[in-house]
Amino acid sequence: MQRPAGPEPGDPPRRGAGSARLLRAMNTSAALAHLLDHGPLTRAELVSLTGLSKPTASDVLRRLARAGLASVVGHTSGGPGPQAEIYAPAPRAGYAAAVCLRPARPAGLLVGALCDLTGTVVARAAVDPDTDGASPAGAVAGLVQTLRAGAEVPPGAVRHVQLGVPGAYDRGDDTIRHIDVPGWGRPGLVGELARRLGTPLDVENDVNLAAVAERSRGAAGQVDSFVLLWCGAGLGLAVDVGGRLLPGAHGGAGEIGYLPVRPDGPRATLQDLVGGPAVSALAARYGVAAAAPGPAGPDPAPRPGVGPLAATRPPDPVRAVAGAVAALPQPAAAAFLDELAGRIAYGLAAVVAILDPYLIVLAGEVGRAGGRALADRVAAALRARTTWRVRITPSGVPDDPVLAGAVEAGSRAVRRALVDGLRRTGGAEPGPGAPPTSLQLAAPAGAATPTPDTTEVTR
């Protein structure tokens, strides 16, 4: 009797090509994710992390190597038996460009860094739009080109651009709000920049990026939630809950400088109490002397101390705070820092009452200058005003926290794109004769891949 087509009762289930392709993609993307998270691994270590069989792990590693996403970087030694190959992510498989706008000049100052897949910075550059006369979009695109050229990276290898701005990006109408740099608040600017770059673009508030750096390499790495208060020329707040930033409906969460502080009388905000000009005026009132930049440029050696003012104009706020800390325990220095801490605590009281964070990080130029002396005074002032007991600490990021956060965020986006791309393409390998890194991978979920007609940009 002829057997009918199709499975008989009791036959083992058949696995189609589609399910095999899906399984291969899951295994390959999981292996790449572990290499990116843990660094160099042997096959045995990958088996331990994933539960894959040894033959499957070997096949996955070979596929990643053929695709140009991983490579053998060494061999184990010292143990019995043959030496095991050690695999690591291929640094040149994808790059991220981090660009940050600083409101240091009338047209701003752009600083940038280019990092490879491992997060290693391979190029740095800066551009002054005042000097170059470029539009905001032209200046950013030019800086990315300079970074690529400096590291000899081909255009297609830059898979993501992370832009940090001193403002709030509202993706609903493609506008950067609360920004004081001319030209950067124009509606449609970010979409124009994305089309010009031809690369997935993400825009984030600079203080939020500082919080990303604080979470990954600073004082907040081991806490569930924290708040970062940026004290500099301006104020800003970042809220991190379980490793996720709180952006707000229009990207404006954390613009604490606009918080009203006087219910009656002339309108006043927290910026009027704790912003750079307010700190300078407070330092002048207490007679805090600090060297001001001379006509030839910034004085590299601030003169700390408390006493008669060295100049008739108010001292630079950062130099004033650093000078007061250096002059402790002189009474005038202590009184100045105590009043400044009280003002900061006044603004933080509302934040603590609403969010109840585990940790508050004092960052920014003034926060860094005040260090532990200022952080401890803020904690004491906050305890005197509220019933909350919140740990307050100065920033633990030693270098530029905003650019460091942009590098971290951009690197994460490239890694997500590579892993997601492997899932979506079934772990496909490059075709015959194709360069190793030409594997077609999808853009990060939610990021924009610009086209001539439509552009979507995400925070």
Sine and cosine of phi, psi and omega as CSV:
sin_phi,cos_phi,sin_psi,cos_psi,sin_omega,cos_omega
0.00,0.00,0.70,-0.72,-0.01,-1.00
-0.96,0.28,0.74,-0.67,-0.01,-1.00
-0.97,0.23,0.77,-0.64,0.01,-1.00
-0.93,0.38,0.41,-0.91,0.05,-1.00
-0.92,0.40,0.47,-0.88,0.03,-1.00
0.99,-0.16,0.26,-0.96,-0.06,-1.00
-0.95,0.32,0.59,-0.81,0.12,-0.99
-1.00,0.02,0.40,-0.92,0.11,-0.99
-0.83,0.56,0.73,-0.68,-0.01,-1.00
1.00,-0.03,-0.23,0.97,0.05,-1.00
-0.93,0.38,0.56,-0.83,0.07,-1.00
-0.91,0.42,0.55,-0.84,0.01,-1.00
-0.90,0.44,0.61,-0.79,0.03,-1.00
-1.00,-0.07,0.69,-0.72,0.02,-1.00
-0.97,-0.22,0.87,-0.49,-0.05,-1.00
-0.97,0.25,0.14,-0.99,0.00,-1.00
-0.90,0.44,-0.54,0.84,-0.02,-1.00
-0.90,0.43,-0.69,0.72,-0.01,-1.00
-0.93,0.36,-0.59,0.81,0.05,-1.00
-0.90,0.44,-0.64,0.77,0.02,-1.00
-0.91,0.42,-0.65,0.76,0.01,-1.00
-0.90,0.43,-0.69,0.72,0.00,-1.00
-0.89,0.45,-0.67,0.75,0.03,-1.00
-0.89,0.46,-0.66,0.75,0.01,-1.00
-0.90,0.43,-0.66,0.75,0.01,-1.00
-0.89,0.45,-0.69,0.72,0.00,-1.00
-0.90,0.43,-0.69,0.72,-0.04,-1.00
-0.92,0.40,-0.70,0.71,0.00,-1.00
-0.92,0.39,-0.60,0.80,0.04,-1.00
-0.91,0.42,-0.65,0.76,0.02,-1.00
-0.90,0.44,-0.68,0.73,0.02,-1.00
-0.90,0.43,-0.65,0.76,0.01,-1.00
-0.87,0.49,-0.65,0.76,0.02,-1.00
-0.93,0.37,-0.63,0.78,0.05,-1.00
-0.89,0.45,-0.63,0.77,0.00,-1.00
-0.94,0.34,-0.60,0.80,-0.05,-1.00
-0.98,0.19,-0.62,0.78,-0.15,-0.99
-0.96,-0.27,-0.27,0.96,-0.06,-1.00
1.00,0.06,-0.34,-0.94,-0.09,-1.00
-0.83,0.56,0.69,-0.73,-0.03,-1.00
-0.66,-0.75,0.54,-0.84,0.20,-0.98
-1.00,0.03,0.16,-0.99,0.04,-1.00
-0.87,0.49,-0.66,0.75,-0.02,-1.00
-0.89,0.46,-0.64,0.77,0.03,-1.00
-0.92,0.39,-0.61,0.79,0.05,-1.00
-0.91,0.41,-0.64,0.76,0.06,-1.00
-0.86,0.50,-0.68,0.73,0.00,-1.00
-0.90,0.44,-0.61,0.79,-0.04,-1.00
-0.97,0.22,-0.55,0.83,-0.14,-0.99
-0.96,-0.27,-0.40,0.92,-0.10,-0.99
0.99,0.14,0.10,0.99,0.03,-1.00
-0.93,0.35,0.42,-0.91,0.13,-0.99
-0.95,0.31,0.32,-0.95,-0.01,-1.00
-0.88,0.48,-0.71,0.70,0.03,-1.00
-0.88,0.48,-0.64,0.77,0.00,-1.00
-0.92,0.40,-0.67,0.74,0.02,-1.00
-0.88,0.48,-0.66,0.75,0.04,-1.00
-0.88,0.47,-0.68,0.73,-0.01,-1.00
-0.90,0.43,-0.67,0.75,-0.01,-1.00
-0.89,0.45,-0.70,0.71,0.00,-1.00
-0.90,0.44,-0.62,0.78,0.04,-1.00
-0.91,0.42,-0.63,0.77,0.01,-1.00
-0.90,0.43,-0.67,0.74,0.03,-1.00
-0.89,0.45,-0.63,0.78,0.01,-1.00
-0.92,0.39,-0.67,0.75,0.00,-1.00
-0.92,0.39,-0.50,0.87,0.01,-1.00
-0.99,0.16,-0.06,1.00,0.00,-1.00
0.98,0.20,0.27,0.96,-0.03,-1.00
-0.99,-0.15,-0.25,0.97,0.03,-1.00
-0.51,-0.86,0.30,-0.95,0.00,-1.00
-0.45,-0.89,0.35,-0.94,0.07,-1.00
-0.98,0.18,0.82,-0.57,-0.06,-1.00
-0.92,-0.40,-0.02,1.00,0.00,-1.00
0.16,-0.99,-0.10,-0.99,0.01,-1.00
-0.68,-0.73,0.50,-0.86,0.09,-1.00
-0.94,0.35,0.37,-0.93,0.01,-1.00
-0.53,-0.85,0.35,-0.94,0.11,-0.99
1.00,-0.09,-0.30,0.96,-0.02,-1.00
-0.98,-0.20,0.19,-0.98,0.05,-1.00
-0.95,0.32,0.39,-0.92,0.05,-1.00
0.99,0.10,-0.03,-1.00,-0.03,-1.00
-0.92,0.39,0.45,-0.89,0.02,-1.00
-0.96,0.27,0.68,-0.73,-0.01,-1.00
-1.00,-0.02,0.61,-0.79,0.06,-1.00
-0.96,0.29,0.60,-0.80,0.05,-1.00
-0.94,-0.33,0.84,-0.55,-0.02,-1.00
-0.97,-0.25,0.55,-0.83,0.05,-1.00
-0.60,-0.80,0.37,-0.93,0.08,-1.00
-0.87,0.50,0.59,-0.80,0.05,-1.00
-0.98,0.20,0.90,-0.43,-0.09,-1.00
-0.84,0.55,-0.56,0.83,-0.09,-1.00
-1.00,0.05,0.16,0.99,0.00,-1.00
-0.95,0.31,-0.32,0.95,0.01,-1.00
-0.09,-1.00,0.59,-0.81,-0.03,-1.00
-0.82,-0.57,0.45,-0.90,0.12,-0.99
-0.82,-0.57,0.67,-0.74,0.08,-1.00
-0.97,-0.25,0.78,-0.63,0.05,-1.00
-0.94,-0.34,0.82,-0.58,-0.02,-1.00
-0.78,-0.63,0.78,-0.63,-0.02,-1.00
-0.81,-0.58,0.71,-0.70,0.04,-1.00
-0.99,-0.11,0.80,-0.60,0.07,-1.00
-0.91,-0.41,0.75,-0.66,-0.02,-1.00
-0.99,0.17,0.75,0.66,-0.08,-1.00
-0.99,0.11,-0.37,0.93,-0.03,-1.00
-0.75,-0.66,0.17,-0.98,-0.02,-1.00
-0.80,0.61,-0.66,0.75,0.01,-1.00
-0.99,-0.15,0.13,0.99,0.00,-1.00
0.99,0.11,0.22,-0.98,0.08,-1.00
-0.80,-0.60,0.79,-0.62,0.01,-1.00
-0.98,-0.20,0.80,-0.61,0.10,-0.99
-0.86,-0.51,0.55,-0.84,-0.06,-1.00
-0.55,-0.84,0.33,-0.94,0.07,-1.00
-0.57,-0.82,0.52,-0.86,0.05,-1.00
-0.88,-0.47,0.78,-0.62,0.01,-1.00
-0.84,-0.54,0.48,-0.88,0.03,-1.00
-1.00,0.01,-0.16,-0.99,-0.11,-0.99
-0.90,0.43,-0.43,0.90,0.01,-1.00
-0.99,0.11,-0.07,1.00,-0.05,-1.00
1.00,0.01,0.03,1.00,0.01,-1.00
-0.97,0.25,0.78,-0.63,0.03,-1.00
-0.97,0.25,0.83,-0.55,-0.05,-1.00
-0.94,-0.33,-0.17,0.98,0.03,-1.00
-0.36,-0.93,0.55,-0.84,0.09,-1.00
-0.71,-0.71,0.51,-0.86,0.02,-1.00
-0.30,-0.95,0.24,-0.97,0.06,-1.00
-0.57,-0.82,0.44,-0.90,0.03,-1.00
-0.63,-0.78,0.65,-0.76,0.02,-1.00
-0.96,-0.28,0.97,-0.23,-0.01,-1.00
-0.85,0.52,-0.45,0.89,0.05,-1.00
-0.86,0.50,-0.66,0.75,-0.03,-1.00
-0.98,0.22,-0.69,0.72,-0.08,-1.00
-0.98,0.21,-0.38,0.92,-0.02,-1.00
0.94,0.35,0.34,0.94,-0.04,-1.00
-1.00,0.05,0.44,-0.90,0.13,-0.99
-0.94,0.35,0.26,-0.96,0.04,-1.00
-0.81,0.58,-0.73,0.69,-0.01,-1.00
-0.91,0.42,-0.66,0.75,0.01,-1.00
-0.91,0.41,-0.60,0.80,0.00,-1.00
-0.93,0.38,-0.66,0.75,0.01,-1.00
-0.91,0.41,-0.74,0.68,0.01,-1.00
-0.87,0.49,-0.64,0.77,0.02,-1.00
-0.91,0.41,-0.61,0.79,0.02,-1.00
-0.92,0.39,-0.66,0.75,0.05,-1.00
-0.88,0.48,-0.65,0.76,0.04,-1.00
-0.89,0.46,-0.65,0.76,0.03,-1.00
-0.89,0.45,-0.66,0.75,0.03,-1.00
-0.89,0.45,-0.69,0.72,0.02,-1.00
-0.88,0.48,-0.72,0.70,-0.04,-1.00
-0.90,0.44,-0.62,0.78,-0.02,-1.00
-0.90,0.43,-0.51,0.86,0.01,-1.00
-0.98,-0.21,0.04,1.00,-0.02,-1.00
0.83,0.56,0.77,0.64,-0.01,-1.00
-0.96,-0.27,0.78,-0.62,0.02,-1.00
-0.93,0.38,0.42,-0.91,-0.09,-1.00
-0.82,0.57,-0.70,0.72,-0.08,-1.00
-0.94,0.35,-0.23,0.97,-0.04,-1.00
-0.98,0.17,-0.31,0.95,0.07,-1.00
-0.99,0.12,0.96,-0.27,-0.14,-0.99
-1.00,-0.08,-0.18,0.98,-0.05,-1.00
-0.35,-0.94,0.59,-0.81,0.12,-0.99
-0.85,-0.53,0.82,-0.57,0.04,-1.00
-0.95,-0.31,0.87,-0.50,-0.03,-1.00
-0.94,-0.33,0.79,-0.61,0.08,-1.00
-0.94,-0.34,0.73,-0.68,-0.07,-1.00
-0.73,-0.68,0.51,-0.86,0.08,-1.00
-0.99,0.12,0.89,0.46,-0.04,-1.00
-0.17,-0.99,-0.14,-0.99,-0.04,-1.00
-0.87,-0.49,0.86,-0.51,-0.01,-1.00
-1.00,0.05,0.88,-0.48,0.06,-1.00
-0.99,-0.14,0.98,-0.22,-0.07,-1.00
-0.94,0.34,-0.32,0.95,0.00,-1.00
-0.87,0.49,-0.63,0.77,0.03,-1.00
-0.83,-0.55,0.31,0.95,0.09,-1.00
0.79,0.61,0.81,0.58,-0.04,-1.00
-0.68,-0.73,0.70,-0.72,0.12,-0.99
-1.00,-0.01,0.88,-0.47,-0.05,-1.00
-0.97,-0.23,0.23,-0.97,0.03,-1.00
0.83,0.56,0.65,0.76,-0.01,-1.00
-0.83,-0.55,0.69,-0.72,-0.11,-0.99
-0.96,-0.29,0.25,0.97,0.02,-1.00
-0.99,-0.13,0.84,-0.54,-0.07,-1.00
-0.82,0.57,0.69,-0.72,0.06,-1.00
1.00,-0.01,-0.32,0.95,-0.09,-1.00
-1.00,0.04,-0.22,0.98,0.04,-1.00
-1.00,-0.07,0.16,0.99,-0.04,-1.00
-0.95,0.30,0.79,-0.62,0.05,-1.00
-0.85,0.52,0.67,-0.75,0.02,-1.00
1.00,0.02,-0.06,1.00,-0.06,-1.00
-0.88,0.47,-0.70,0.71,-0.07,-1.00
-0.92,0.40,-0.64,0.77,0.06,-1.00
-0.89,0.46,-0.64,0.77,0.06,-1.00
-0.89,0.46,-0.67,0.74,0.00,-1.00
-0.91,0.42,-0.66,0.75,0.01,-1.00
-0.88,0.47,-0.67,0.74,0.02,-1.00
-0.91,0.41,-0.62,0.79,-0.03,-1.00
-0.93,0.37,-0.61,0.79,-0.01,-1.00
-0.96,0.27,-0.58,0.81,-0.06,-1.00
0.93,0.38,0.43,0.90,-0.06,-1.00
-0.68,-0.73,0.59,-0.81,0.10,-1.00
-0.77,0.64,0.73,-0.68,-0.11,-0.99
-0.80,-0.60,0.68,-0.74,0.07,-1.00
-0.81,-0.59,0.66,-0.75,0.00,-1.00
-0.88,-0.48,0.76,-0.65,-0.03,-1.00
-0.63,-0.78,0.52,-0.86,0.09,-1.00
-0.89,0.47,0.62,-0.78,-0.09,-1.00
-0.90,0.43,-0.59,0.81,0.01,-1.00
-0.93,0.36,-0.59,0.81,0.09,-1.00
-0.88,0.47,-0.62,0.78,0.04,-1.00
-0.92,0.39,-0.58,0.81,0.09,-1.00
-0.88,0.48,-0.59,0.81,0.05,-1.00
-0.92,0.38,-0.58,0.81,0.07,-1.00
-0.86,0.51,-0.70,0.72,0.03,-1.00
-0.91,0.41,-0.63,0.78,0.00,-1.00
-0.90,0.43,-0.60,0.80,0.03,-1.00
-0.94,0.35,-0.64,0.77,-0.13,-0.99
-1.00,0.06,-0.49,0.87,-0.11,-0.99
-0.56,-0.83,0.23,0.97,-0.06,-1.00
-0.86,-0.52,-0.64,-0.77,-0.15,-0.99
-1.00,0.10,-0.14,0.99,-0.13,-0.99
-0.94,-0.34,0.33,0.95,-0.09,-1.00
-0.93,0.36,-0.41,0.91,-0.12,-0.99
-0.92,-0.40,0.27,0.96,-0.03,-1.00
-0.93,-0.37,0.42,-0.91,-0.02,-1.00
-0.97,0.25,-0.65,0.76,-0.02,-1.00
-0.57,-0.82,0.49,-0.87,0.05,-1.00
-0.38,-0.92,0.27,-0.96,0.07,-1.00
-0.85,-0.53,0.68,-0.73,0.08,-1.00
-0.92,-0.40,0.85,-0.53,0.06,-1.00
-0.97,-0.24,0.86,-0.52,0.02,-1.00
-1.00,-0.10,0.88,-0.48,0.03,-1.00
-0.89,-0.45,0.93,-0.37,0.03,-1.00
-0.49,-0.87,-0.66,-0.75,0.12,-0.99
-0.87,0.49,-0.61,0.79,0.10,-0.99
-0.86,-0.52,0.04,-1.00,-0.01,-1.00
-0.89,-0.45,0.47,-0.88,0.08,-1.00
-0.35,-0.94,0.39,-0.92,-0.04,-1.00
-0.69,-0.72,0.69,-0.73,0.11,-0.99
-0.86,-0.50,0.67,-0.74,-0.01,-1.00
-0.89,-0.46,0.87,-0.48,0.01,-1.00
-0.92,-0.40,0.87,-0.49,0.03,-1.00
-0.87,-0.50,0.95,-0.32,0.01,-1.00
0.88,0.47,0.53,0.85,0.00,-1.00
1.00,0.06,0.03,1.00,0.03,-1.00
-0.91,-0.41,0.72,-0.69,0.01,-1.00
-0.99,0.15,0.57,-0.82,0.03,-1.00
-0.99,-0.10,0.96,-0.27,-0.08,-1.00
-1.00,0.06,-0.46,0.89,-0.12,-0.99
1.00,0.03,0.25,-0.97,-0.08,-1.00
-0.90,0.45,-0.54,0.84,-0.04,-1.00
-0.86,-0.52,0.36,0.93,0.02,-1.00
0.98,0.21,0.14,0.99,-0.13,-0.99
-0.97,-0.23,0.15,0.99,0.04,-1.00
-0.88,0.48,0.72,-0.69,0.03,-1.00
0.99,-0.16,0.00,1.00,0.05,-1.00
-0.98,0.21,0.92,0.39,-0.16,-0.99
-0.95,0.30,-0.31,0.95,0.03,-1.00
-0.88,0.47,-0.38,0.93,0.00,-1.00
-1.00,0.06,0.00,1.00,-0.04,-1.00
-0.91,0.42,0.85,-0.53,0.03,-1.00
-0.91,0.41,0.63,-0.78,-0.03,-1.00
-0.83,-0.56,-0.01,1.00,-0.05,-1.00
-0.71,-0.70,0.96,-0.30,-0.04,-1.00
-0.93,0.37,-0.49,0.87,-0.01,-1.00
-0.84,-0.54,0.32,-0.95,0.06,-1.00
0.99,0.13,-0.31,-0.95,-0.04,-1.00
-0.87,0.50,0.56,-0.83,-0.01,-1.00
-0.91,0.42,0.73,-0.69,0.02,-1.00
-0.58,-0.81,0.51,-0.86,0.00,-1.00
-0.82,-0.57,0.12,-0.99,0.03,-1.00
-0.89,0.45,-0.49,0.87,0.08,-1.00
-0.87,0.50,-0.58,0.81,0.02,-1.00
-0.94,0.35,-0.33,0.94,0.00,-1.00
-0.99,-0.11,-0.60,0.80,-0.19,-0.98
-0.81,-0.58,-0.10,0.99,0.03,-1.00
-0.91,0.41,0.17,-0.98,-0.06,-1.00
-0.77,0.63,-0.78,0.62,0.01,-1.00
-0.86,0.51,-0.60,0.80,0.01,-1.00
-0.92,0.39,-0.63,0.78,0.03,-1.00
-0.91,0.41,-0.65,0.76,0.04,-1.00
-0.88,0.48,-0.71,0.71,0.00,-1.00
-0.90,0.43,-0.62,0.78,0.02,-1.00
-0.91,0.41,-0.65,0.76,0.04,-1.00
-0.89,0.46,-0.64,0.77,0.02,-1.00
-0.90,0.43,-0.61,0.79,-0.01,-1.00
-0.91,0.42,-0.57,0.82,0.00,-1.00
-1.00,-0.01,-0.02,1.00,0.03,-1.00
0.96,0.29,0.56,0.83,0.03,-1.00
-0.99,0.15,0.88,-0.47,-0.03,-1.00
-1.00,-0.04,0.74,-0.67,0.07,-1.00
-0.53,-0.85,0.65,-0.76,-0.03,-1.00
-0.91,0.41,0.70,-0.71,0.04,-1.00
-0.98,-0.18,0.44,-0.90,0.04,-1.00
-0.85,0.52,0.70,-0.71,0.02,-1.00
-1.00,0.05,-0.01,-1.00,-0.04,-1.00
-0.91,0.42,-0.38,0.93,-0.03,-1.00
-1.00,0.06,-0.04,1.00,-0.01,-1.00
0.78,-0.63,-0.05,-1.00,-0.05,-1.00
-0.89,0.46,0.65,-0.76,0.08,-1.00
-0.98,0.22,0.89,-0.46,-0.07,-1.00
-0.95,0.31,-0.16,0.99,-0.04,-1.00
-0.82,-0.58,1.00,0.02,0.02,-1.00
-0.86,0.51,0.58,-0.81,0.00,-1.00
-0.98,-0.20,0.99,-0.15,-0.02,-1.00
-0.96,0.28,0.27,-0.96,0.07,-1.00
0.61,-0.79,0.21,-0.98,0.03,-1.00
-0.79,-0.61,0.74,-0.67,-0.02,-1.00
0.35,-0.94,-0.45,-0.89,0.01,-1.00
-0.86,0.52,0.63,-0.78,-0.01,-1.00
-0.90,0.44,0.64,-0.76,0.00,-1.00
-0.98,0.20,-0.26,0.97,-0.01,-1.00
-0.54,-0.84,0.31,-0.95,-0.02,-1.00
-0.97,0.23,-0.44,0.90,0.02,-1.00
-0.99,0.12,0.39,-0.92,0.01,-1.00
-0.87,0.50,0.55,-0.83,-0.02,-1.00
-0.94,0.33,0.37,-0.93,0.10,-0.99
-0.86,0.52,0.73,-0.69,-0.11,-0.99
-0.88,0.47,-0.62,0.78,-0.03,-1.00
-0.92,0.38,-0.71,0.70,0.01,-1.00
-0.92,0.40,-0.55,0.84,0.01,-1.00
-0.92,0.40,-0.71,0.70,-0.01,-1.00
-0.92,0.40,-0.69,0.72,0.03,-1.00
-0.88,0.47,-0.63,0.78,0.03,-1.00
-0.91,0.42,-0.65,0.76,0.01,-1.00
-0.91,0.41,-0.66,0.75,0.03,-1.00
-0.89,0.46,-0.66,0.75,0.00,-1.00
-0.92,0.38,-0.45,0.89,-0.06,-1.00
-1.00,0.02,-0.11,0.99,0.03,-1.00
-0.84,0.54,0.61,-0.79,0.20,0.98
-0.99,-0.17,0.53,0.85,0.02,-1.00
-0.84,0.55,0.65,-0.76,-0.11,-0.99
-0.85,0.53,-0.67,0.75,-0.03,-1.00
-0.92,0.40,-0.63,0.78,0.03,-1.00
-0.90,0.44,-0.71,0.71,0.00,-1.00
-0.90,0.44,-0.65,0.76,-0.01,-1.00
-0.91,0.41,-0.66,0.75,0.05,-1.00
-0.87,0.50,-0.76,0.66,-0.02,-1.00
-0.91,0.41,-0.59,0.81,0.03,-1.00
-0.89,0.45,-0.70,0.71,-0.01,-1.00
-0.93,0.36,-0.63,0.77,0.05,-1.00
-0.88,0.47,-0.68,0.73,0.03,-1.00
-0.89,0.46,-0.63,0.78,0.03,-1.00
-0.89,0.45,-0.63,0.78,0.04,-1.00
-0.91,0.41,-0.67,0.74,0.03,-1.00
-0.90,0.45,-0.69,0.73,0.01,-1.00
-0.89,0.45,-0.54,0.84,0.03,-1.00
-0.86,0.51,-0.70,0.71,0.03,-1.00
-0.95,0.31,-0.59,0.81,-0.04,-1.00
-0.95,0.30,-0.36,0.93,-0.02,-1.00
-0.85,0.52,-0.67,0.74,0.02,-1.00
-0.92,0.39,-0.63,0.78,0.01,-1.00
-0.89,0.46,-0.71,0.70,-0.03,-1.00
-0.92,0.40,-0.64,0.76,-0.02,-1.00
-0.90,0.44,-0.53,0.85,-0.05,-1.00
-1.00,0.03,-0.67,0.75,-0.16,-0.99
-0.97,-0.23,-0.44,0.90,-0.04,-1.00
0.75,0.66,0.84,0.54,-0.05,-1.00
-0.96,0.27,0.40,-0.92,0.06,-1.00
-0.96,0.29,-0.54,0.84,-0.12,-0.99
-0.59,-0.80,0.59,-0.81,0.17,-0.99
-0.87,-0.49,0.79,-0.61,0.02,-1.00
-0.96,-0.27,0.81,-0.59,0.10,-1.00
-1.00,-0.03,0.90,-0.44,-0.05,-1.00
-0.81,-0.59,-0.17,-0.99,-0.06,-1.00
1.00,0.09,0.16,-0.99,-0.10,-1.00
-0.89,0.46,-0.68,0.74,0.00,-1.00
-0.95,0.32,-0.67,0.74,0.02,-1.00
-0.88,0.47,-0.66,0.75,0.02,-1.00
-0.93,0.38,-0.65,0.76,0.01,-1.00
-0.90,0.44,-0.59,0.81,0.00,-1.00
-0.96,0.28,-0.51,0.86,0.07,-1.00
0.82,0.57,-0.54,-0.84,-0.05,-1.00
-0.91,0.42,-0.56,0.83,-0.02,-1.00
-0.87,0.48,-0.69,0.73,0.01,-1.00
-0.96,0.27,-0.67,0.75,-0.02,-1.00
-0.87,0.50,-0.68,0.73,0.00,-1.00
-0.91,0.42,-0.60,0.80,0.03,-1.00
-0.93,0.36,-0.61,0.79,0.05,-1.00
-0.90,0.44,-0.67,0.74,0.02,-1.00
-0.87,0.49,-0.68,0.73,0.01,-1.00
-0.91,0.42,-0.67,0.75,0.01,-1.00
-0.92,0.40,-0.58,0.81,0.01,-1.00
-0.93,0.36,-0.62,0.78,0.05,-1.00
-0.90,0.43,-0.54,0.84,0.00,-1.00
-0.95,0.30,-0.37,0.93,-0.07,-1.00
-0.98,-0.21,-0.37,0.93,-0.10,-1.00
-0.71,-0.71,0.12,-0.99,0.07,-1.00
-1.00,-0.09,-0.01,1.00,-0.01,-1.00
-0.99,0.14,0.55,-0.84,0.07,-1.00
-0.88,-0.48,1.00,-0.09,-0.08,-1.00
-0.93,-0.37,0.70,-0.71,0.05,-1.00
-0.97,0.25,0.74,-0.67,0.00,-1.00
-0.84,-0.55,0.75,-0.67,-0.06,-1.00
-0.62,-0.78,0.49,-0.87,0.11,-0.99
-0.95,0.32,0.30,-0.95,-0.01,-1.00
-0.85,0.52,0.58,-0.81,0.05,-1.00
-0.97,-0.25,0.15,0.99,0.02,-1.00
-1.00,-0.05,0.89,-0.45,-0.14,-0.99
-0.97,0.23,-0.47,0.88,-0.06,-1.00
-0.95,-0.31,-0.41,-0.91,-0.03,-1.00
-0.89,0.45,0.97,-0.25,-0.11,-0.99
-0.94,0.34,-0.54,0.84,-0.02,-1.00
-0.93,0.36,-0.74,0.68,0.02,-1.00
-0.92,0.40,-0.62,0.79,0.05,-1.00
-0.88,0.47,-0.65,0.76,0.05,-1.00
-0.92,0.39,-0.60,0.80,0.03,-1.00
-0.92,0.40,-0.63,0.77,0.06,-1.00
-0.89,0.45,-0.70,0.71,0.01,-1.00
-0.89,0.46,-0.72,0.69,-0.01,-1.00
-0.90,0.43,-0.67,0.74,0.03,-1.00
-0.91,0.42,-0.66,0.75,0.02,-1.00
-0.89,0.46,-0.66,0.75,0.05,-1.00
-0.88,0.47,-0.65,0.76,-0.02,-1.00
-0.90,0.44,-0.66,0.75,0.03,-1.00
-0.90,0.43,-0.67,0.74,0.00,-1.00
-0.89,0.45,-0.68,0.73,0.05,-1.00
-0.87,0.48,-0.65,0.76,-0.01,-1.00
-0.89,0.46,-0.67,0.74,0.00,-1.00
-0.92,0.40,-0.73,0.68,-0.01,-1.00
-0.91,0.42,-0.72,0.69,0.02,-1.00
-0.90,0.44,-0.59,0.81,0.01,-1.00
-0.89,0.45,-0.64,0.77,0.05,-1.00
-0.90,0.43,-0.62,0.78,0.03,-1.00
-0.90,0.43,-0.67,0.74,-0.11,-0.99
-0.98,0.21,-0.45,0.89,-0.01,-1.00
-0.99,-0.12,0.06,1.00,0.01,-1.00
0.96,0.27,0.38,0.93,-0.01,-1.00
0.94,0.34,0.48,0.88,-0.07,-1.00
-0.90,0.43,0.45,-0.89,0.03,-1.00
-0.97,-0.26,0.33,-0.94,0.05,-1.00
-0.87,0.49,0.51,-0.86,0.05,-1.00
-0.95,0.33,0.20,-0.98,-0.01,-1.00
-0.84,0.54,0.75,-0.66,0.06,-1.00
0.99,0.13,-0.09,1.00,-0.02,-1.00
-0.98,0.17,0.55,-0.84,0.06,-1.00
-0.89,0.45,0.46,-0.89,-0.11,-0.99
-0.82,0.57,-0.63,0.78,-0.10,-1.00
-1.00,-0.03,0.27,0.96,-0.01,-1.00
-1.00,0.02,0.10,1.00,0.05,-1.00
-0.82,0.57,0.78,-0.62,-0.06,-1.00
-0.98,0.21,0.92,-0.38,-0.04,-1.00
-0.87,-0.50,0.52,-0.85,-0.04,-1.00
-0.97,0.23,0.40,-0.92,0.08,-1.00
-0.95,0.32,0.31,-0.95,0.03,-1.00
-0.85,0.53,0.55,-0.83,0.03,-1.00
-0.85,0.53,0.79,-0.61,0.03,-1.00
1.00,0.02,-0.21,0.98,-0.01,-1.00
-1.00,0.04,0.33,-0.94,-0.08,-1.00
-1.00,-0.04,0.73,-0.68,0.21,-0.98
-0.94,-0.34,0.98,-0.20,-0.19,-0.98
-0.90,0.43,0.56,-0.83,0.15,-0.99
-0.78,-0.62,0.23,-0.97,-0.02,-1.00
-0.88,0.48,-0.41,0.91,-0.11,-0.99
-0.97,-0.25,-0.61,0.79,-0.09,-1.00
-0.76,-0.65,0.59,-0.81,0.04,-1.00
-0.62,-0.79,0.79,-0.61,0.10,-0.99
-0.89,-0.47,0.75,-0.66,-0.04,-1.00
-0.84,-0.55,0.69,-0.72,-0.02,-1.00
-0.91,-0.42,0.42,-0.91,0.16,-0.99
-0.97,0.24,0.00,0.00,0.00,0.00
